[in-house]
Amino acid sequence: MVNIQQLRHEYNQGYRDFSNISLHGVDLKRSHLSGVDFSQCDLSGADLSGIDLSRSNLNNANLTDAELIKADLSGTKLTGVNFIGADLTNASLVGADLTQADLRMANLEGADLRGANLTAAIVSGANFCNANLTAACLDETGLEDTDHDGANLCHLRAPVLNGAGDEEHRWVTWGAH
């Protein structure tokens, strides 16, 4: 387990690589850690509410049951991240790369996912109510088993069946806002 005061001190000294460490259950709410490398870290159960992790690398991190309410994850690398049961209410994920992320049972109510890449993400049971998914890429991802009432689904890149019954990927409009 890493000492949080030491982590903040090292970050303030310009150090950014904190990959492969355990931060299970830590309280980093409202911290400014933009550009940090938390790839392959265990952040399960952590309170990251209001944190600024914009333009960071969290690839393959474990964020199971983490609190990320109003977190700034814009432009962040989140490939393969485990977000099972995480609370991302009103989080900013603008332009984030969530390729192959596991968002099962995650709460993304009111989240801003404009231009996010959710290719091959697992989203069953996720709550996307009132989320903004404008121009998000959902290749190999389906919203069938999600709650997306009130979500902005304009101009998604998603699989569509062409006239021959074959699947092709193109920009489509599922909703109007």
C-alpha positions as CSV (number, residue, x, y, z in Angstrom):
1,M,0.0,0.0,0.0
2,V,1.3,3.4,-1.0
3,N,1.4,6.3,1.4
4,I,-1.0,8.9,-0.1
5,Q,1.0,11.9,1.2
6,Q,4.2,10.5,-0.4
7,L,2.3,10.0,-3.7
8,R,1.1,13.6,-3.6
9,H,4.6,14.8,-2.8
10,E,6.2,12.9,-5.6
11,Y,3.5,14.1,-8.0
12,N,4.2,17.7,-7.0
13,Q,7.9,17.0,-7.7
14,G,7.0,16.0,-11.2
15,Y,6.9,12.2,-10.9
16,R,4.0,10.7,-12.9
17,D,4.6,6.9,-13.0
18,F,2.7,5.2,-10.3
19,S,1.9,2.1,-12.4
20,N,1.4,-1.4,-10.8
21,I,0.7,-0.2,-7.3
22,S,-2.1,-1.0,-4.9
23,L,-4.3,2.0,-3.9
24,H,-7.2,-0.2,-2.8
25,G,-9.7,1.9,-0.8
26,V,-7.7,5.1,-0.8
27,D,-9.3,8.5,-0.4
28,L,-8.0,10.8,-3.2
29,K,-11.2,12.9,-3.7
30,R,-10.7,16.3,-5.2
31,S,-7.0,15.6,-5.9
32,H,-5.4,17.0,-9.0
33,L,-3.4,14.2,-10.7
34,S,-3.6,15.1,-14.3
35,G,-1.3,13.2,-16.6
36,V,-0.5,10.5,-14.0
37,D,0.2,6.8,-14.9
38,F,-1.9,4.5,-12.8
39,S,-1.9,1.7,-15.4
40,Q,-2.4,-1.7,-13.9
41,C,-3.1,-0.2,-10.4
42,D,-5.6,-1.6,-7.9
43,L,-7.9,1.4,-7.2
44,S,-10.9,-0.8,-6.2
45,G,-13.1,0.7,-3.6
46,A,-11.2,4.0,-3.8
47,D,-12.9,7.4,-3.3
48,L,-11.9,9.4,-6.4
49,S,-14.9,11.8,-6.4
50,G,-14.0,15.1,-8.0
51,I,-10.5,14.0,-8.9
52,D,-8.7,15.4,-12.0
53,L,-7.2,12.5,-13.9
54,S,-7.5,14.1,-17.3
55,R,-5.0,13.0,-19.9
56,S,-3.8,10.2,-17.6
57,N,-3.1,6.5,-18.3
58,L,-5.2,4.0,-16.3
59,N,-5.0,1.2,-18.8
60,N,-5.9,-2.2,-17.2
61,A,-6.5,-0.7,-13.8
62,N,-9.0,-2.1,-11.3
63,L,-11.6,0.4,-10.4
64,T,-14.2,-2.1,-9.1
65,D,-16.7,-0.3,-6.8
66,A,-14.7,3.0,-7.0
67,E,-16.4,6.3,-6.4
68,L,-15.7,8.6,-9.4
69,I,-18.6,11.1,-8.9
70,K,-17.8,14.3,-10.9
71,A,-14.3,12.9,-11.7
72,D,-12.5,14.4,-14.7
73,L,-11.3,11.5,-16.9
74,S,-11.3,13.5,-20.2
75,G,-8.7,12.3,-22.7
76,T,-7.7,9.5,-20.4
77,K,-6.5,6.1,-21.5
78,L,-8.9,3.6,-19.9
79,T,-8.4,0.5,-22.1
80,G,-9.3,-2.7,-20.4
81,V,-10.2,-1.0,-17.1
82,N,-12.5,-2.8,-14.7
83,F,-15.3,-0.4,-13.7
84,I,-17.7,-3.1,-12.4
85,G,-20.0,-1.4,-9.9
86,A,-18.2,1.9,-10.1
87,D,-20.1,5.2,-9.6
88,L,-19.2,7.6,-12.4
89,T,-22.2,9.9,-11.9
90,N,-21.7,13.2,-13.7
91,A,-18.1,12.3,-14.6
92,S,-16.3,13.8,-17.6
93,L,-15.1,11.1,-20.0
94,V,-14.9,13.4,-23.1
95,G,-12.6,11.8,-25.6
96,A,-11.6,9.0,-23.2
97,D,-10.5,5.6,-24.6
98,L,-12.6,3.0,-23.0
99,T,-11.8,0.2,-25.4
100,Q,-12.6,-3.2,-23.9
101,A,-13.4,-1.6,-20.5
102,D,-15.7,-3.5,-18.3
103,L,-18.6,-1.2,-17.2
104,R,-21.0,-3.9,-16.0
105,M,-23.4,-2.5,-13.3
106,A,-21.5,0.9,-13.4
107,N,-23.4,4.1,-12.8
108,L,-22.7,6.6,-15.6
109,E,-25.9,8.7,-15.0
110,G,-25.3,12.2,-16.3
111,A,-21.7,11.3,-17.5
112,D,-20.2,13.2,-20.4
113,L,-18.9,10.7,-22.9
114,R,-18.8,12.9,-26.0
115,G,-16.3,11.4,-28.5
116,A,-15.4,8.6,-26.1
117,N,-14.2,5.3,-27.6
118,L,-16.2,2.4,-26.1
119,T,-15.2,-0.2,-28.7
120,A,-15.8,-3.7,-27.4
121,A,-16.7,-2.4,-24.0
122,I,-18.8,-4.6,-21.7
123,V,-21.8,-2.5,-20.6
124,S,-24.5,-4.9,-19.5
125,G,-26.5,-3.5,-16.5
126,A,-24.8,-0.1,-16.8
127,N,-26.8,3.0,-16.1
128,F,-26.4,5.6,-18.9
129,C,-29.5,7.7,-18.0
130,N,-29.1,11.3,-19.0
131,A,-25.5,10.6,-20.2
132,N,-24.1,12.4,-23.3
133,L,-22.8,9.9,-25.8
134,T,-22.7,12.3,-28.7
135,A,-20.2,11.1,-31.3
136,A,-19.1,8.2,-29.1
137,C,-17.8,5.0,-30.8
138,L,-19.7,1.9,-29.8
139,D,-18.2,-0.6,-32.3
140,E,-18.7,-4.1,-30.9
141,T,-20.7,-2.7,-28.0
142,G,-24.4,-2.8,-27.5
143,L,-26.7,-0.8,-25.2
144,E,-29.4,-3.5,-25.2
145,D,-29.0,-4.5,-21.6
146,T,-28.4,-0.9,-20.2
147,D,-30.6,1.9,-18.9
148,H,-30.1,4.8,-21.2
149,D,-33.3,6.8,-20.7
150,G,-32.8,10.5,-21.5
151,A,-29.3,9.8,-22.9
152,N,-28.0,11.8,-25.8
153,L,-27.3,9.2,-28.5
154,C,-26.7,11.5,-31.4
155,H,-24.1,10.7,-34.1
156,L,-22.8,7.4,-32.6
157,R,-20.5,5.2,-34.5
158,A,-22.2,1.8,-34.0
159,P,-22.9,-1.4,-35.9
160,V,-25.8,-1.2,-38.3
161,L,-27.2,-4.0,-40.5
162,N,-27.0,-3.2,-44.2
163,G,-29.6,-4.3,-46.7
164,A,-27.8,-7.7,-47.2
165,G,-28.1,-8.5,-43.5
166,D,-24.4,-7.9,-42.9
167,E,-23.1,-5.7,-40.1
168,E,-21.2,-2.6,-41.1
169,H,-19.9,0.2,-38.9
170,R,-20.9,3.8,-39.6
171,W,-22.0,7.0,-38.0
172,V,-25.7,6.8,-37.1
173,T,-28.2,8.9,-35.2
174,W,-30.2,7.0,-32.6
175,G,-31.7,9.9,-30.8
176,A,-32.4,13.5,-31.3
177,H,-31.4,16.3,-28.8
